[in-house]
Amino acid sequence: MVEFMLKKNWFILVLLFFYLLFLCKDHLFGFLDNTDQLTDFLYDTKLEYYKKEYENMQKLLKINNADYNIIYSKIILRDIYHFYDVITIGKGINDGVKEQDLVINELGVVGVIKKANQHSSVVSLLTNSSIELSVRINHSYGILTSEDHKIIVRNIKLDQEIKEGDQVYTSGLTSVPGDILIGSVKEIRTDGLELEYVLDVSSVVDMQNISYVAVLSK
């Protein structure tokens, strides 16, 4: 009798299982279909990411400057607490990197070498408050600095012709190579004494999205 009851209960449970499965079939198939769609989306996203990375690397490898050694590197560390200040690259003194060397990517200037170790180097980004770089806008020369992670150009007298949208380049007046694009003038202000311009500059490089760089070393 007990064995019969167990078999009967087991049979009822099986029927209940299939009944519940029938009720939930639409949701189940919908979930499986969404899973396939999610898998396809992730695959396409990864493919697009690697395609863009490859294209950027190809552009970076085309950089040519006969007066400087070009040392290519990947970013190996970026501290979230100093995200707009420094990055660490995987090339150093043993590779020919020196302090104050200019660091660029396929678009323009990223920063300068702040500290060179044997096998790695720390790069001060253009948005680092300690940055100082001689720059040129048209026929005028100034000093690029950073305030509150915003790129600023100072030391250009008011008698110079500057307008929004003018491009900003390295000046070539120091050991840093000249005529390398930094960005463009976004806003024009004057200092408190109204003696010189204070220029807000929009970087051509997306500082939030840097993967590979090239160091220009003399």
C-alpha positions in Angstrom: 0.0 0.0 0.0 2.8 2.4 0.9 4.6 1.5 -2.3 1.5 2.2 -4.3 1.0 5.6 -2.6 4.6 6.6 -3.3 4.3 5.7 -7.0 1.1 7.6 -7.2 2.6 10.7 -5.6 5.6 10.5 -7.8 3.3 10.3 -10.9 1.4 13.4 -9.7 4.6 15.3 -9.2 5.7 14.5 -12.7 2.4 15.6 -14.1 2.6 18.8 -12.1 6.1 19.5 -13.3 5.1 19.1 -17.0 2.0 21.2 -16.4 4.1 24.0 -14.8 6.6 23.7 -17.7 3.7 24.1 -20.2 2.5 27.2 -18.4 6.0 28.8 -18.4 7.0 27.7 -21.9 6.6 31.2 -23.4 8.7 32.8 -20.6 11.3 30.1 -20.9 11.7 30.4 -24.7 11.7 34.2 -24.4 14.6 33.9 -21.8 16.5 31.6 -24.1 15.9 33.9 -27.0 17.1 36.9 -25.0 20.2 35.0 -23.9 21.0 34.4 -27.6 20.5 38.1 -28.4 22.7 39.1 -25.4 25.4 36.7 -26.6 25.3 38.2 -30.1 25.4 41.7 -28.7 28.4 41.0 -26.5 30.2 39.4 -29.5 29.5 42.4 -31.7 30.6 44.8 -29.0 33.9 42.9 -28.5 34.4 42.7 -32.2 33.9 46.5 -32.6 36.2 47.2 -29.7 39.1 45.2 -31.0 38.5 46.5 -34.5 38.8 50.1 -33.2 41.9 49.2 -31.1 43.5 47.7 -34.2 42.8 50.8 -36.3 44.2 53.1 -33.6 47.3 51.0 -33.4 47.8 51.2 -37.1 47.5 55.0 -37.0 50.0 55.1 -34.1 52.5 52.9 -36.0 52.4 55.3 -38.9 53.8 58.2 -36.8 57.2 59.1 -38.3 59.7 61.6 -37.0 63.3 61.3 -38.2 64.7 63.5 -35.4 63.3 61.4 -32.6 63.3 57.8 -31.5 59.7 56.5 -31.4 59.1 54.1 -28.5 55.7 52.4 -28.6 54.0 51.2 -25.4 50.8 50.0 -23.8 49.4 51.6 -20.6 49.9 49.1 -17.8 48.5 51.0 -14.9 46.0 53.8 -14.3 45.2 54.7 -10.7 41.5 55.5 -10.3 42.4 58.1 -7.6 44.7 60.0 -10.0 42.8 59.2 -13.2 43.4 62.6 -14.8 46.9 63.1 -13.5 49.2 60.2 -14.4 49.4 56.9 -16.3 52.1 54.2 -16.2 53.4 52.8 -19.4 55.4 49.6 -20.0 58.6 51.1 -21.3 61.4 52.8 -19.4 65.1 53.7 -19.3 66.2 50.3 -20.8 64.0 51.1 -23.8 65.4 54.6 -24.3 62.7 56.6 -22.4 63.9 59.7 -20.6 62.2 62.3 -18.3 60.5 65.1 -20.1 60.1 63.1 -23.3 56.8 63.9 -25.1 54.1 61.2 -25.1 51.5 61.1 -27.9 48.9 58.8 -29.3 47.4 58.6 -32.8 45.5 61.8 -32.3 48.0 64.1 -30.5 49.7 64.9 -27.3 48.9 62.9 -24.2 51.5 64.3 -21.8 55.2 64.1 -20.8 57.4 61.6 -19.0 57.4 62.5 -15.3 59.5 59.7 -14.1 61.5 57.0 -16.0 62.2 53.7 -14.3 64.2 50.8 -15.7 61.2 49.0 -17.3 58.3 51.4 -16.9 57.6 55.1 -16.8 55.1 57.5 -15.3 53.4 60.0 -17.6 52.0 63.3 -16.5 48.9 63.9 -18.5 47.9 67.3 -19.9 45.3 67.5 -17.3 47.8 67.2 -14.4 48.2 70.4 -12.4 52.0 70.0 -12.5 52.2 70.1 -16.3 54.0 72.9 -18.1 54.5 72.8 -21.8 55.5 75.5 -24.4 52.8 75.8 -27.0 52.0 77.7 -30.2 48.7 79.1 -31.4 49.0 80.7 -34.9 52.1 82.9 -34.5 51.8 83.3 -30.7 53.5 81.4 -28.0 52.4 80.6 -24.5 52.6 78.1 -21.6 50.1 75.2 -21.2 49.2 74.4 -17.7 46.2 72.7 -16.0 43.7 73.8 -13.4 41.1 71.5 -11.9 41.9 69.0 -14.7 41.2 71.6 -17.3 43.8 72.5 -19.9 44.8 76.2 -19.8 47.1 78.3 -21.9 48.6 81.5 -20.5 51.3 84.1 -21.2 49.8 85.4 -24.5 49.4 89.1 -24.7 46.1 90.7 -25.6 47.6 92.3 -28.7 47.9 88.8 -30.3 45.1 87.6 -32.6 43.5 84.6 -31.0 40.0 83.2 -31.7 37.9 80.2 -30.6 38.6 77.1 -32.6 42.3 78.0 -33.3 44.5 74.9 -33.0 47.1 74.5 -30.3 50.5 72.8 -31.1 53.7 72.2 -29.3 56.0 75.1 -29.9 59.3 73.4 -30.7 61.1 76.0 -28.6 62.3 73.5 -26.0 63.6 69.9 -26.2 60.0 68.8 -27.0 59.3 68.4 -30.8 57.2 71.1 -32.3 54.0 71.2 -34.4 52.3 68.3 -32.7 48.6 68.8 -32.2 47.3 69.3 -28.7 43.8 70.6 -29.2 41.8 73.7 -30.0 40.9 76.9 -28.2 37.5 76.4 -26.5 37.0 79.6 -24.6 38.9 82.9 -24.4 39.2 84.9 -21.2 41.6 87.5 -19.7 43.5 87.5 -16.5 42.6 89.7 -13.5 44.8 92.6 -14.7 43.6 92.2 -18.3 47.1 92.0 -19.6 47.0 88.5 -21.2 44.7 85.8 -22.4 43.6 82.8 -20.3 42.6 80.2 -22.9 40.6 77.1 -22.2 41.8 74.3 -24.5 39.9 71.2 -25.6 42.3 68.3 -26.0 42.2 66.3 -29.2 42.9 63.2 -27.1 40.1 61.6 -25.1 41.9 61.4 -21.8 39.4 58.8 -20.5 40.2 56.4 -23.3 43.9 55.8 -23.9 45.3 52.4 -24.5 48.5 52.7 -26.5 51.0 55.6 -26.8 54.3 56.5 -28.4 57.2 58.3 -26.7 59.2 60.7 -28.7 62.7 60.6 -27.3 65.6 62.7 -28.6 
